[in-house]
């Protein structure tokens, strides 16, 4: 069985004070406290603002034991401009140098929206982007179900890029749950199953979901299958509302350890 690391998507939530962080915890101390409880974190601030090398170096220094995944900036996935994305991706790559040097970067997440359709222009763009970021441990998340085909999977295998497995509500417009490792890295993101608010305008409500023990037991079985086909498996809970991601990550780790010791 390979290495399985379970954590959360993001960590810097003031609403986690009480449910997770002790009352009075300074925001500058969140990451070091988080690292006492989890081995890995998925950084998502980097989607909204371009990360800087000095910033990531400080984060590593504050939590030396912690391993990182980092979400690509939106200029590479959501707001793609033909004449700027190469420069943006190069800037992003350079910012990762401290994590690469310290050998604590496990993945770079390229999360594409449902509007990123399986079309020739987008396929060419993705190929070019993967080339520009070659040398990084890459993982791609598609929200459009048409990407879920053998041609996509084969192309990712050829490039050694991970196909991100998802857990989402089963509603129209969402892709299916499909666990197919395409590289030595497997990557599972759990967004909750809030059917009623998924397509609503309030993103906070979308991720307001607490997985039940029964659901987590089935997820542990999915994780077992993923882990048997890869060298390292990363698992992140994105149901961050009110610290639910923390509670579910801890519980999944308990279930995983009960299954595999």
N, C-alpha and C positions, 0 to 999 in steps of 0.2 A: 504494500500500500504506500502511496506517495505521501509527500508532505501536504497537509491540509491546514490552511490558515483561515481563521474566521474573524471578521471584524465588522466595521460599519462604514457606510458611505458618509464621510464627513465626521467631525468630532466637535466643532466649535459652535455649539448651540447653547445659548443662555438658558433655554427651557430645560436643558438637561441638569441644571443645578437643582439639586433636590432628588430627582429620580436617579441620578448617576453621580454627578460631581457633588462633593460636600458643600453645604451652604457656606457662602463666603469665599469660595474658590475664585481666584483671579483668572481672567481669561488667558493670561500668559502662562498659566499653570495647567491649562486643560490637557495639553498634549502629553506632558510628562505623567499626569495622573492616568490618562487613557492608556498609556503604554504599560502601566502596571497591571492592566486588566486584559489587554488584547495584544496579539503579536503583529497585527497589520492594520493599516487604515487606508481607505480610498480617499485621497484628497480631491475635493470637488470645487474649491474656491478658484482653481486654475481654469475652470470653464468660463468664469465671469471676468477674471482679470489675469493677464499674462503673468505667470510666476517669474520670480527672479532668483538667480543663483544664490545670492546672499541670504535671501529669505529661506530657501530650502536648506541651506547649510545650517542656519540657526535652528530650524525645526529638527534636523537630524541630531544636532548637538544637545538639544533639550530632551531627546528621547532616543538615545543611541541604540537601544535594543529593538526599536520599532522598524518594521519593514513597510514600504510604501508602494501604493499604486497611485497614479495621478491621471485625472481626467484632462483630455486635450482641450485647449482653448476653443471657444466657439467659432473663431475665425477659420478653423480647420474642418468644422462639422456642420454648423448651423448657418453661419453668415459668410459663406465662401465667396471670395472675390477673385476673379481669374488672375488679376495682376498683382495680388497681394498675398495669396495663401502660401506661396513658397517662402517668402521672407518671414512670414509669421511662424511657419512650421520650423524654420531654422532658428528663429529667436527662441521658440519653445524648447527645442532640442538643447540649445546651449544652456538654458536655465537648469536643466536636469543634471548638469555635470557633478555637483556635490553628491547627489544620491548615487549616481553611477560610480563615481570614484570610491565611495564607501561601500559599494556593492549591496545597497539596501533597496534598490528599485526593482520591484517584481513585475510591474506592468504599466504600460501607458494605454489608457482607455480611450478609444475613439467611438463616442456614442453618437450615432446618427439619428435624426428625427424621423418620424413616420412619413414626412414629406420628401425624404431622400429616397426616391423610387429606384427600382431596378431597371435602369435605362442605360443605353450605351454611353451617354455623356458622363453619367455618374460612375459607371464602372471604370471608365478611363481616368476619371479624377481620382478615384480610390486607389487605383493601381499606381498613379503618379505620387500620391501622398505616401503610400506605403514605401515606395522607393526612396522618397525624401527622408523618411524616418527610419530607414533600414539601419540595423544595429541596435535598435531599441526593442525591448520585449513588448510587442504590440498585441492588443486585444480589440476586436471590433464588435460593437453592439448595434444591431439593426432593429429598428422599430417597425419597418415595413416588411410584411410577411413574404413578399415576392423575392426577397434576397435568400429565403430559406429554400435553397435548391442545391443539387449536386455540383453544378458549375461553380457556385460561390464557394462551397466547402472545399472542392478540389483546388481552387485558386488560392485559398487561404493556406491549405496544406503545403502547396508548392512554395509559399513564401514564409512558412513557419509562423503564421499569425493565428492567434487564438480566436475562435468563434465564441462569443459570449452567450452563455446560457441565461435565460431569463425566467423569473417568476412574476407573472402579471395577472390581473383579473382577466377571465375569459369573456371579453366583450368584443363586439364588432370593431374591427380596425386594429386590433392587437395581433401580433404574430403568435404562432403556437409555441408551447413550451417544447424545446428540442435541445437535447444534450448530446452534442457531437464534438468531441475533442479534435482539433485540427493542428495542434502543436503540442510541445512538451508541457505547455501551460494550459490549464483549464480554469475557467472564470465563470462564477455564478453570481448574478445580481438579483436580489429579492426586493421587489418594489411594493409588496403588499397586494391584496386582492380586493381592493375597495371598488367594487363594480359601479356603485351608484354615483360616485364623484369622479371617476377616472377621467372623463372627458369634460369635466367642469372647468371653470375659470380659476378656481382656487386651488393652487398647487399644494398648499399645506393640507387641505382636506384629502387630496388624492393619495397622499402617503400616510394618512392617519389610519393605521391598521396594525393590529396585534395578531400575529400568527398563533393559532392554537397548538397545543401539544400534538394533536393528531396530524395537523398539517406539517409540523416540524418533523415528525417521525417519517412521513413520506418524503420530505425534503432530504432527510438524512440518508434515505435509500437512494435518492437521485445522486447525492454526493458520493456515495459508495461506488456507484457505477462510473461516475466521472473520474474519481480518484484512481480507479483500477486501470484507467487508460491514459494517464498522464503522470508527469513527474512532480508537478506542483499544482495544487488547486487552491484558488483564492475564492473566498465567499464573503460577500458584503451585503448587509441589510441596509436598505434605503428608506425604510419606513420610520423616518427619524422623529416624527411628531411625538412629543412628550417622552422621549427616551425609549420608545417601543423597540427601536432597532437594537439598543443595548440589551434589553431584556431578552429579545429573541436570539441574539447572537450568543449570549451566555447559555441559554437553554439548548440551542442547537449544539453547542460545544459539549454540554453534558450528555446529550443523546449520542453524539458521535463517539465520545470516550466510552460510553456504556457499550456501544456496539463493537468498538475496535481496541479499547484499552489504551 
